[in-house]
Amino acid sequence: MSVFPASRLRRLRRTDTLRAMVEETTLSPRDLILPFFVTHGRGVRNEISSMPGVYQLSVDELVKDVRELPGMGIPGVLLFGLPAGKDAVGSEAYARDGIVQQAMRAIKDASPDTIVVGDVCLCEYTDHGHCGVVENGQVLNDPTLDLLSQMAVVQAEAGADIIAPSDMMDGRVAAIRRALDAHRFTDTPIMAYSAKFASGFYGPFREAADSAPQFGDRRAYQMNPANGREAMREMAQDVVEGADFIMVKPALAYLDLIRRARESFDLPVVAYNVSGEYSMVKAAAQNGWIDERRIVMEILTGIKRAGADLIITYHAREVAAWLRE
Ligand code: PBG
């Protein structure tokens, strides 16, 4: 390796064109998946106070927004639902006419090429707000698998292109794969939220999806933010169980795991740039403390440089517009 003065790294930074020629990481709208929150009713467009620019939308309004995405180059959406009612077992999650299932049918009608990813988790649908069946204050693993499997099948029937379990129960990928296959959805891929941490960065999402746990927290199923090796075990097990994509969530505080995922597995790696990461940027930008565009591009480029193939982000539309300029 040559060093100064033979080597002068600034030589390749001299002009815009030269810098562009040696750019290693390029963000594209194709890398992005935009999440939506869908609610019952008509003409509903409620902005989420902690997530400026993100709305709870009724199906008719959702369809209007989704129709614009192909023109922006954004290939996919991720759907979360606000049910009409909640109960102990999250019944609307796996009801044929549940809100997300209605939304999936409407999107597949209006914008058939848009890839619809269904988030599979019970927390938005249960009255206790946990991601599984609760007994004596404990979230039960194995009984939850049946409900998640039903939810996955009902979503696939409604037109979901990808099933994305985010509950963090053990064995859900295998259970969902079996259920999908038994219902002839052998070609529906699973995007596993494999390394999902018990994170403070989900705060604004819980307002958006009305999914805060009513007692305790999620640390008995989501991962300890301190554990990297355990995250690798989670990912390895999901791969063996049949995951088609692996995900690291949140993104920014876990870039090391995005990198390790990239190096250890040959599956597509997905990073979720979560609600709190979005809200912090928005709040600082609204105060004039940071340059939103620069910061968002830098964050998403960093996530991609770490090794993500796909990024789930609430910034997707702005980024797609900036990339076209
Ligand atoms: C669970 C789920 C959560 C998110 C996605 N799926 C919240 C949680 O685990 O509490 C968070 C996404 C975000 O913060 O943007 N269904």
Residues whose N, C-alpha, C, O or C-beta is under 5 A from the ligand:
A	BS01	PBG	C121 C123 S166 F201 Y202 F205 V274 S275 G276
